[in-house]
Amino acid sequence: MIESLFVLSPTGKVIIEKHWHELIPRRVVDYFNDQVIKEMSASEDITREDVLPIISSPKYQLINVYRDGLTYLSPVTKEVDPMMIFEFLHRIPDIMQEYFGQVSETVIKENFVTVYQLLEEMMDDGFPLTTEPNALKEIVPAPNILNKVVAAVGATTSVSTRKMPHGMSNLPWRKAGVKYSSNEIFFDIVEEIDAIVDSTGKAVSCEAHGTIQTNSRLSGMPDLTLSFVNPRLVDDCSFHPSVRFNKWESDKVLSFVPPDGHFRLMSYRVNLPSQQNLPVQVKPSINVGANGAKFDITVSLRNTEGKALENVVLTLPLHKSTTTLTAHCNVGQYMFDPVAKVLRWDIGKIVPRERAPVLSGSFGFGAASSEAASSAGYNIGVEFLINGHSLSGLKVDVLKLFNESYKPYKGVRTMTKAGRYQVRA
């Protein structure tokens, strides 16, 4: 059971609070913010994303989710399934994304009325009730100019903006009577690589987290079966409520009646072998002396099936005593932040069989901390994106449609991008 919800801004201030049982005082938010600051100050490597998802206080268990710079905090006092709360907290920004197009502090403040209406419908007496976008849109209207003007002036209107749920089917995630002149469905397989790579290019740990994002524009009540070429590659799967789990367990196929519009069909994890050829190789060489260091970083393509790497960015956090830096690169541009002590190299696009990007230079230490700086280790963060490539090798095979007579168009795209990808120098 969820007792209360606080939505916090990037600075830790309360944007929205909602209580379904007793009123929980705001001082619990102050305690939470203090614990977050304490954890982040313990090490330079800890960011807001690394803060524990459950923080204990003297009276509450503070379950929190951090997304898009906002924190969704639910203090609980009783025995409860934490995964249910995590799923609900993630569902809140998903719904707001569906309604408003983006989620930020400004967007929430501009749509206070709609957000509170959504929270009322999504939760009943502390238990999740209606959390499917199609069902919510039949109850809570999407914001328009009339809604905002009326809410701003505090007036009433004779024009009814609330729709009654008259078009719902027996399936809560799909409306009845959906019709399209062109029936089509699109699947986006997006994989994020989390890897730690040593200075020789060998993967210390490597796994891929994937999602299958779907956009369904199908008429009627289609019943789909989606099969894969190599489904046993994936592990730790989670599915949209429309997926028949027993069918996946027995035959490794996805059988479902899709919602109308955008939704996440499936998420999964793939353990990649240590000898897996990663798509990019970063060769760092950092020679540290008493008063500074010389460095040389080379980036090259490895296993991309001829695809180009896009949006390539390397980030090298330096020791806090670093005072000066000089560098030059043959591709892209670099920037050194003297306050954060971070070197950022924006390469852009790397095409196969073109010259390898190289960044060379040196940096100096302050005299007071030169001894500690000379013994410090360095890790390079890597960002990239590869369109049309799936590192795990998961591929869609056949889509079959039942319960309708038309033949839908099927579109499939794949994309691989870096998650937490780190190279030890």
N, C-alpha and C positions, 0 to 999 in steps of 0.2 A: 504494500500500500504506500502510495506517495502522499506525504502530508503537506509539503510546501514546495514551491519553486521560486528561485531567484534567477533572473537573467542579469548578468553583470557586464559592464562595459570593459574595454581594454584597460582602463585605469582602476577597475574594481568597484565602481559605483553601481548601485542598483538601478537598472532601467525599468524592470517590471518585476513585481512579486505577486504570487498567487498562493492562497492558502485554502486547502480543502478540508482541514480539520481545525485544530487550535492554531492560534496566531503564534508563529515562531518569531521571536524578536530579531531585529536586524543586527544585533551584536554578534550573531553567529557568522554573518558575512565579514565583519571586522576580524574575527578569529581566523576565518578561512584565508582572507587576504594576508594576514600576518604569517600564516604557515606557508603560503605560496612564496612570499618574499624570502622567508627563512630557507626554504629548499633551494630556491634559485641562487641565493647568495652563498650556498655551501660550496659551489663549484662553478667555474666559468663555463664549463661544458653543458650545464643544465639549463635548458630553456623552458618556456611555459608549457610546451608540449610534453616535457619529461616529468612534470609534477604528477604525483600519484593520483589515480582516479578516485580513490577513497581515502579520505583524511579523517582521523579520529579526533573528536573533541571530548571534553568531559561528559557531555550529555548526548551528543549527536554523532552519527556517522555521516560525513559530508561527501556525498556522491556527486562527482562533477564531470562534465564533458566540456572540452575546449574546442571551439570551431569558429573559424573566420574571425578570430580576435575577440569573440564573446565567450563567456563562461555560463553554462547552464548548471545551476547548483541546486541539489535536492537534499536537505537535511532529513534524516530518518532516525527514529528512536526505537522502532520495533523490528522484530525479525522479518526480513523481506528478501525476496530473490533479487540480488543486485543487477542481474542481467536484464530483468524486466524494466528496471529503472533506467539502465543505460540505453536500452532500445527506445524507451519513450523519450528520453532526453535528446537522442539523435533524431527522433522523428519530428521534434518541434522545429529545428532549422530546416529539415527537409520540406515540411509543409509550408513554412514561410517562404522558402525558395520557390515553391510551386505557385504561391499566391503573388509574391512581390517581385520575383525575378532575381533578387539578390537579398542578402541578409547582412545588415549592419546596424549600428546604434541609431543612425539617422533614419533608416527605413522603419525600424520598430517605432521610433517616436512619432513618425508621420502617420503610422497606422495603428495607434494604440487601441482603438475601438475594435478593429478587425482581429488583432492579436488576442485580446481578451475574450472575444467571442469564440475564437478557435480553441483557446484553452478550456473554455466552458464545455464545448462539445467534445473535445478530445478526452476529457477526464470526468468520471462520475464517482464522487465520494472516494477519491483517491485511487481509483482503478481505471486503466485505459478503456475507453469506450469506442469512439469513432476516430480512427487514425488514417483512414484511406482518403487521399485527395478527392477522388470522384464523389465519395459520399459526403465529404465536408462541403464541397462546392454546391451541393444540392441544398445545404442547410445555411451556410454562411456565404453570402455573396462576395465575390472578389471586389476589392476597392475600386471605385470610380470617382469621377469628379464630384458627382452629387453627394456621395457618401462623405467625402472629405470636407466639402463646404458645410454640410449640415453638422458634422462633428465639430468643425472649427467654431461655428457661431452658437453651438448649443441649441439649435432650433429643431423643430420637428417638421416632418414633411408628410403630405398625404399620399405621396408616391411610395408604394411598398417596394423595398429593395430586398426583402428576405423571401427566398424561394422555398417552397415546401418540397420535401423529398418525395415527389410523385413519380420520378422516372427511374427509381432504383430497381434492380433485379434482385434475385435471391442471393447473388454474390455481392458482398459489400464493396468490393473494389471495382465493380464494373456497372455502368449505367445500362439500362435497357433501351432498345430502339436506336442504337448508334448506327449512322449511315454515312458512307463515304463514296464519292464517285470513283475514286482510285484507291484500291485496297493494297496497303503496303505495310511492311514492318521492318524495322532496322535494328541491328544488333551492333553495339560497340564493345569490343573486348579490350579493356584497358588494364594493363599490368604495371605495377610499381615494383622496382627492384630495391630491396634492402640488402646491402652488402658491405662487408668490411674486407678490404684488400690490402695485403702487405706491400712493401716497397718493391718486391720482385714481380708483382702482378698476380700472385696466387690468392684466390679467394679464401679468407679465413672462415667466413660465414656468408651464406647467400640464399635468399629465398625471395619468391615473387608473390605479391598479393594482388589478386585480380578481381575485377568486377565485370559483369555483363550488363551494360546499360541498354535499355530497350525503349524504342519509340514505336508504339502500336497505333496504326490508323486503319483498323479493320472494322467492317460493318457487322452488325448482328451480334451473335454470341459464339465466336470462333473457339474451337477447342484445338490447341496446338500440341504437337510433339516435336521437340527439337533434339536431334542426336549429334554427337561429336565424333570426330575421327579417333581421338585418343582420350576418352573421358577419365581413365584411371590415373592420369597424371595428377589430378587435382585432389586436394585434401582439405579438411576443415571447412566444408561447404556450408553456406547459409543461403536461404532462399526467400523469395517473395512469398507471402501467404497463399498466392494462387497456385504455387507449384505442389504437385502431388508427391509427397516425400517417398511413399512406398514404391512408386514407379522408379524413382531415381535409385533407391536402395537395391532393387531387384535387377533393373535393366540398364542403369546409368544413362537414362534419357530424361529430359525435362518435359513433363506433361502438365499443361496449364491452360486456363482461360485468362487471357491477358487483360489487365486494366486498359482503359483508353488513355492514350498519351504516353508521357515519359514515366518510366519506373526502373528500379534496379531489380533485374530478374534474379541475379545470383552473385555471390561473392565467394572467393575461394583462396586457398594458399597452395603454393607449390614449393617443395623443398628442392632446390637445385643442387646438383652434385658439386663437390669442391673443385673438380676439374672442369666445370662448366666454363665454356668460353664466353666471357662477358663481352658486351657489345663495344666497350671502350676500354682502352688501356692508358693509364696515366703513369708516367715514369718520372717520379720526383727525385731530385738530388739536392740535398741541403747540407752544406758543409759549414758547420758552426765553429766559430773561433771565440776568442776571449771577448772581443768587442763587437762582434757582429757575425754575419753569415752571408755566404754566397749561395744562390739557388738557381736551379735549372729545371723546368717542368716541360715535359713533352707529352702531347696527347695524340693518340692514333686509334684508328678503327680496327676492330677485330671481327666480331661475329654479328654482322648486320644484314646479311643476305643481299648486299649491294645497296642497302638503303642509307640515306644520309642521316647524320645526327643533327638535330635542330635544337635551338635554344640552349646551347652548351655554355655552362657557367661553372667556373672553379672558384672556390672560396678557401682562402688560407688564413686562419686566425693566427696571429703572431703573439709573441710574449708581450705582456703589458708594459715591459720596460723598453720596447722598441721605439726609437725616436726618429729615425730617418729610413727612407726606402727609395731606391732608384731601380728602375727596371725598363725593359723594352720587350716587345712581342712582335712576331711577324704576322699574326692574324688577330683580328679583334682589337679590343682595347681593355686596359686595366685601370683600376682606381684603388687608391689606398686611403682608408679612413683612419686618420691619425688619432681620433678619439676612441673608437672601438678597437683599434689595432687590427684591422682586417683588410687583407688584400683580396680584391675581387677581380677576376679575369673573365670578361664577357667575350667569348669566342664567336658565338652566333651559330653558324652552320658549318659542318665538316662533311665534305663530299668525298667518297672513295676515290683513291688514286690521285688525290691532290696532295700538296705539301702538308706535312704534319705541323700543327700549331706548336710553337715553342715560346715560352716566357722565361727570360733570364734576368738576373739582377742581384742586388745585395741589400741588406738592411743592417742598421747599427743599433747597439744597445746603449742605454744610459749607464754611466759608470757605476752608479750605486747598486744596480741589480744585474750586472753583467755575468756574475758567477751563476746565479740561478737561471738566467736566460740561456746560458750556454749549455745547460744540462736539460733544458725543456724539450719535450717531444712535439711533433707537428703532425696534424691530420688535415687532409685536403677534402673538403666537401665537393661533390660533383653533382651537377644537374644536367639533364639532357632529355630529349624526346625523340622517339623513332616512330614515324607513321608507317603503317602497313607491316608491322613486325611484331610477333609474339615470341618472347624469349622462352616461354615454357613449351611452346609448340602446340598449344590447344587450338583446335580448328573446328568450325561448325561444318557438319556433314549434310544433313537433310532436315528440312522443315516440312512436316505434314500437317494438313488442316482437316478437321472433321467438323461436322454439324453445320457447315455452310457449303454452298455449291461453287463459289468463285475460287480462282487461283490467285493467291496474293503474290506481290513482288517482295522478295527477300533481299535485303542489303546487309552486308557484314563488313565492318571495319575493325582493324586491330591497331593497337598503339602500345608501345612500351615507353615508360619514363622512369627516371630515377626517383626513388623514395629517399630513404636514409642511406646514401651511398658515400662511403668514406674510404679514402686511401691513406694509409699510414706512410709517412715520409721518413 
